[in-house]
Every structure is written in structure tokens, then in C-alpha cells.
Amino acid sequence: MKPNEVIIDKIYLIRGEKVMLDRDLAELYQVETKRLKEQVKRNIGRFPEDFMFELTKEEFENWRSQFATSNSDKMGLRYMPFAFTEQGVAMLSSVLNSERAIQMNIQIIRIFTKMKEMALTHKDMLLKIEKLETQTGKNSSDIQSIFKALKQLLQEPKIEEKRTKIGFKKD
């Protein structure tokens, strides 16, 4: 897996925000999660709620079930993970004073920026599709169904929805 893909796989949608969890950031920065959280708590004034928040038990369970994490992911957790928004990740480089943290932050911020650009591109495409739809809306129901399908493909999936579990059931 490419380095950018490793980071992208660690970005989640929680509370409608794209965030990274403390444990993933600690792994990327090559520090213990405990040390990362200590530095954040020592500098808590730098992390308002729109930069970082602590997951609720329900959010954490939902995250675990959606991303097929094992029970070992919860072992040893006495506190719920911190979730850092893009601004919170940027602020981490000022409290984790290591070259590794600085380099990782640069890479993470670049990825967040590319994700925003992609989202804007999708919105532009959706606006163009809607404009075209109004121009051709009177022509055919087939065209309408194509536009409906395209809109569904371009909309961001809602990660926080409950999904039905699949797999084998023990009787």
C-alpha cells in the first residue's frame, strides 16, 4: 500500500467531520498513543471542539462495527479515542515537537486538501448535471433515470448509518 493510501484509510467521517483517531496518528508519528494524548491534554487550549473531540462509547462502537475492527482494538482502552479534524491534525505538529510529526503533518494536510478538491469537483459535476437535467427534463424519462443514478453516485455516503450485518449466523 502506498503511503498516501495508508493515511487515507485512516480518515473517517464522524459527526459529519473528516477526522483521524489518536491511535492512528500516534502510529503514523511513531509515538505511543498515551504520549500523544498527554501532549494534547497539556496543551488543551490549542484544541477547541472543532479541532478535536472525544468519541462517545456509541460512536466508538459504531466505528468498530463499520470498519470490521477486532475486539483487540478495544482492549486496553480506558478512555475513548480522540478524533482530530484537519485543523487539529495541523495543531498536533506544534505540540509534538519531532521531525517525524512535522513531516507526517505536511503529508496529512496535503491529503485533506486533495480530498476537499475532489469534493468540490464532484459538486461542480452535480451542478452541471442538474443544469443539463433541467434543459433535457422534458425529453425522456430514461434521461431522468440516468440523472438520478448519477446523482446517487456523486453523493457522499453517510458512514454513520446503521448497516445490516452480513455473514454466517450461528444457530
FINUKOL-236843 format. One line per 4 residues: number of its first residue (from 1); for each residue x, y, z of C-alpha. Coordinates in steps of 0.001 Angstrom, whole numbers, plus 524288, in hexadecimal, padded with zeros to 5 digits. Example, Ala and Ser with C-alpha at 12.3 -4.5 7.8 and 13.67 -1.06 7.14 Angstrom:
2
1 = 8300C 7EE6C 81E78; 83566 7FBDC 81BE4 .
//
This chain:
171
1 = 80000 80000 80000; 8050C 80D95 7FC84; 807B4 8172B 807AE; 7FC76 8201C 8038B .
5 = 7F315 8149D 80343; 7F71F 810F0 81118; 7F35F 81E9C 815A2; 7E6BD 81F20 80DAF .
9 = 7E282 81238 813BF; 7E3BF 81893 8212D; 7DA94 823EF 81E34; 7CCB5 82194 822E7 .
13 = 7BFF6 8290A 8227C; 7BB1C 82B0C 83066; 7B12A 8357D 8346F; 7B13B 839F8 82659 .
17 = 7BFC7 83D38 82720; 7CB4F 836C4 82093; 7D3E8 832E1 82C02; 7DF81 82A99 82FE2 .
21 = 7E012 82315 83CAF; 7EABE 824F8 846CC; 7EF8D 816ED 845BF; 7F13A 817F5 836EF .
25 = 7F855 824E0 8380E; 8011B 81F68 842BC; 80481 81408 839CE; 807B0 81D42 82E8A .
29 = 80FDC 8260A 8375E; 8165E 81A23 83D6F; 812D5 81DDA 84B5B; 80A78 8170C 85582 .
33 = 7FC29 81B00 85596; 7FDB7 81DE3 86409; 80896 827CD 86134; 800C7 82E4F 8565D .
37 = 7F50D 82FE0 85F60; 7FDB8 8351C 86A4E; 802F1 83FC7 86163; 7F53F 84339 85CF9 .
41 = 7F05A 84416 86B04; 7FC01 84C8F 86ED9; 7F874 855BD 863B0; 7E9AE 85432 86413 .
45 = 7E7A0 862C2 86141; 7ECD3 8605C 85385; 7E24B 85636 850CC; 7D494 85BFE 850ED .
49 = 7C940 852EB 84DBD; 7C9F3 855C5 83F29; 7D838 85116 83F55; 7D697 84518 847E7 .
53 = 7CC1A 83DCB 84F67; 7CB3A 83147 85746; 7C2C6 8268A 85183; 7B714 821E5 8592D .
57 = 7B5E3 8135F 85C1C; 7AB19 81275 851F4; 7B35D 81932 84783; 7BED3 8105A 84A92 .
61 = 7B680 80403 849C0; 7B0A7 808E5 83D01; 7BE51 80B8A 837AE; 7C306 7FDFD 83BB0 .
65 = 7B769 7F724 8355F; 7B835 7FED7 828AA; 7C69E 7FCB1 826A2; 7C6D3 7EE69 82AF5 .
69 = 7D095 7F0D6 835BF; 7D371 7E5E9 83F09; 7D0AF 7E551 84D84; 7DF43 7E6FD 84F9F .
73 = 7DD86 7F501 84AE4; 7D5DB 7F7C2 85743; 7DEB9 7F061 86084; 7E688 7F93E 8693A .
77 = 7DDD9 80506 86692; 7DA3D 80BDF 8730C; 7D631 81844 86BFD; 7CF47 81A6D 85F2C .
81 = 7D7F6 81EAB 853D7; 7D9DE 82CD6 84FF3; 7D5AB 8306F 8422F; 7DD74 83B49 83B94 .
85 = 7D838 84397 8307E; 7E14C 84913 82625; 7E3FC 854FA 82EAE; 7E69E 84C40 83A65 .
89 = 7F052 84429 832AC; 7F729 850AA 82E8A; 7F7BB 85521 83CAF; 7FDE9 8483E 840E4 .
93 = 80AA3 84BDA 83A26; 80C10 85732 8439C; 80AA8 84E9A 84FA6; 811D9 84293 84AA8 .
97 = 81EFE 848A1 8487B; 82563 83E5B 83FEA; 829F6 83E53 831EB; 8219C 83239 82F40 .
101 = 81547 83924 8341B; 81809 84510 82BBA; 81A58 83D03 81F62; 80E59 83497 821D2 .
105 = 805EA 84092 82441; 80A19 84675 81750; 8065D 839EE 8105B; 7F94C 838C8 8178A .
109 = 7F5A0 846F8 814D4; 7F8AD 8450A 80665; 7EF9B 83948 80626; 7E4A5 840C2 80CFA .
113 = 7E65F 84B9F 802DA; 7E588 84202 7F77D; 7D94F 83C14 7FD71; 7D2FD 84994 7FE0E .
117 = 7D6AC 84C28 7EFE3; 7D08A 83F45 7EBE3; 7C41E 84271 7F362; 7C33D 84FB3 7ECA1 .
121 = 7C51A 8492E 7DF70; 7B9E9 83FE5 7E278; 7B140 84B5F 7E67E; 7B479 85260 7D9BB .
125 = 7B0E9 84621 7D233; 7A41F 844ED 7D9A2; 7A0A5 85319 7D695; 7A383 850E4 7C824 .
129 = 79B52 84482 7C83A; 78FFF 84BC9 7CE9B; 790F4 85698 7C489; 790FC 84CB4 7B986 .
133 = 785B5 8459F 7BFF8; 77D36 851CD 7BFDB; 78078 85410 7B191; 77D28 84619 7AD86 .
137 = 77321 84325 7B7FE; 767C8 8439A 7AE74; 76DD9 83A24 7A4A7; 76DD5 82CB7 7AAB3 .
141 = 76BC9 82525 7B737; 777EA 81D20 7B3E0; 7805F 82949 7B4DE; 77A17 82C58 7C1ED .
145 = 77DA6 81EED 7C744; 78BBB 82097 7C291; 78CB5 82D9C 7C9A9; 786EB 827AA 7D5EE .
149 = 790F7 81CA6 7D5AA; 79C31 82632 7D356; 797EC 82EB1 7DEBA; 797BF 822F5 7E7B1 .
153 = 7A57C 81F41 7E37B; 7AAAF 82CF1 7E5E9; 7A4CB 82EB6 7F35C; 7ADCA 82C1D 7FEE4 .
157 = 7A9F8 81FA6 805E4; 7A4C1 82168 8138F; 7AE08 81936 81B95; 7A6A5 81AD0 82840 .
161 = 79A9D 8136E 82348; 79858 80628 82962; 79B06 7FB49 81FCA; 795A7 7EDA7 82020 .
165 = 79FC6 7E3E3 823FE; 7A350 7D999 81A21; 7A959 7CC5B 81BCA; 7A641 7BF66 821DA .
169 = 79DAD 7BE67 82DCA; 79F81 7B41E 83846; 792FA 7AD47 83C1F .
//
